[in-house]
């Protein structure tokens, strides 16, 4: 946390090098997270840019004793994504229908199962399993108690398990393995 505090202080002092390093380190992760929430690559880039711009213009709200700078960034990005949905989501009929490119059949199956989850469960699983946030960081990002994070994460994992086992391709693969 000392590193986060120092980095934040440098950003607050308008240190462009510190902000650039923070952007380069966390930008791709935030963009991938936002892509999962929004279902649209261009919207994810736009919201990511808005999030970083907001932090650069008005650096406030981060409390190093409460969470990491990355958790603060993802929380700010999540709020921006919610604003985007309220403003643009209803007007964008094709959001979420953007084709995705998968490198393997397995990643395609996982991506399909993941996409079938409700947005809040996708968000939680992405932050925990892909981004590796701690329960405390998740509580900060989502603005909920740790116990709630734990129970919601359990429910999200169970739902993913149900979706996975209900996927026709998963059943086909299970038959192939049993043969």
Order of alpha helices (4+ residues) and beta strands (2+ residues): alpha-alpha-alpha-alpha-alpha-alpha-alpha-alpha-alpha
